[in-house]
Amino acid sequence: MAKEYETFARERAKILSGKEVVLTLRELSPGRKKYRGVNVRCVVSRPPRPGEPALWIRSVVGLRDPEPCSVSIVEELPEMFQAAPYSDFFEATERAERR
C-alpha cells in the first residue's frame, strides 16, 4: 500500500506554493508506524503526482481539505525544534524553514 500522510496547516496557500516548506507529517498508512509524526523539509504538489505519497491537509481546527495532494520529502529533520516550551508550533517550523 502506498504511503499516506496528513498535516495541520495555518496557511494552506503557503504549503501549495510549490516551494520547499517545513511540515510535521503524521503517517496514516496501516501498520506499526501509523500516526507516527515526522518533521520534514518537503515540496507539496497539487494535483498529486504519480509515485509520491498522498498528503491530506487539515486546518488548525482539524477540517480536512477534500482534495488530496502529494508530498516529496527532501530531508528528514530532527524530532524536536529549537523553541521555548509551550511556544507557537507554527513559529518554530517557520524558523526551521529559514535555516
RAURRA-V599751 format. One record per backbone hydrogen bond with DSSP energy under -1.0 kcal/mol. CO is the residue of the C=O (numbers start at 1). NH is the residue of the N-H. E is the energy in kcal/mol with one decimal. If there is no record, write none. Layout:
co & nh & e
CO & NH & E
CO & NH & E
//
This chain:
co & nh & e
3 & 54 & -1.7
4 & 28 & -3.6
5 & 56 & -2.1
6 & 26 & -2.8
7 & 58 & -2.9
11 & 15 & -1.3
12 & 16 & -2.0
14 & 17 & -1.1
21 & 42 & -2.9
23 & 40 & -2.9
25 & 38 & -2.3
26 & 6 & -1.6
27 & 35 & -3.4
31 & 34 & -1.4
33 & 36 & -2.4
36 & 27 & -2.6
38 & 25 & -3.0
39 & 77 & -3.1
40 & 23 & -2.3
41 & 74 & -2.6
41 & 75 & -1.9
42 & 21 & -2.7
43 & 72 & -2.6
45 & 70 & -2.2
49 & 52 & -1.5
53 & 71 & -2.1
54 & 5 & -2.6
55 & 69 & -2.7
56 & 7 & -2.1
57 & 65 & -3.0
58 & 9 & -2.8
59 & 62 & -1.9
63 & 59 & -2.3
69 & 55 & -2.3
70 & 45 & -2.8
72 & 43 & -2.0
75 & 41 & -2.9
84 & 87 & -1.6
88 & 92 & -1.6
89 & 93 & -1.9
90 & 94 & -1.8
91 & 95 & -2.0
92 & 96 & -1.7
93 & 97 & -1.5
94 & 98 & -1.2
//
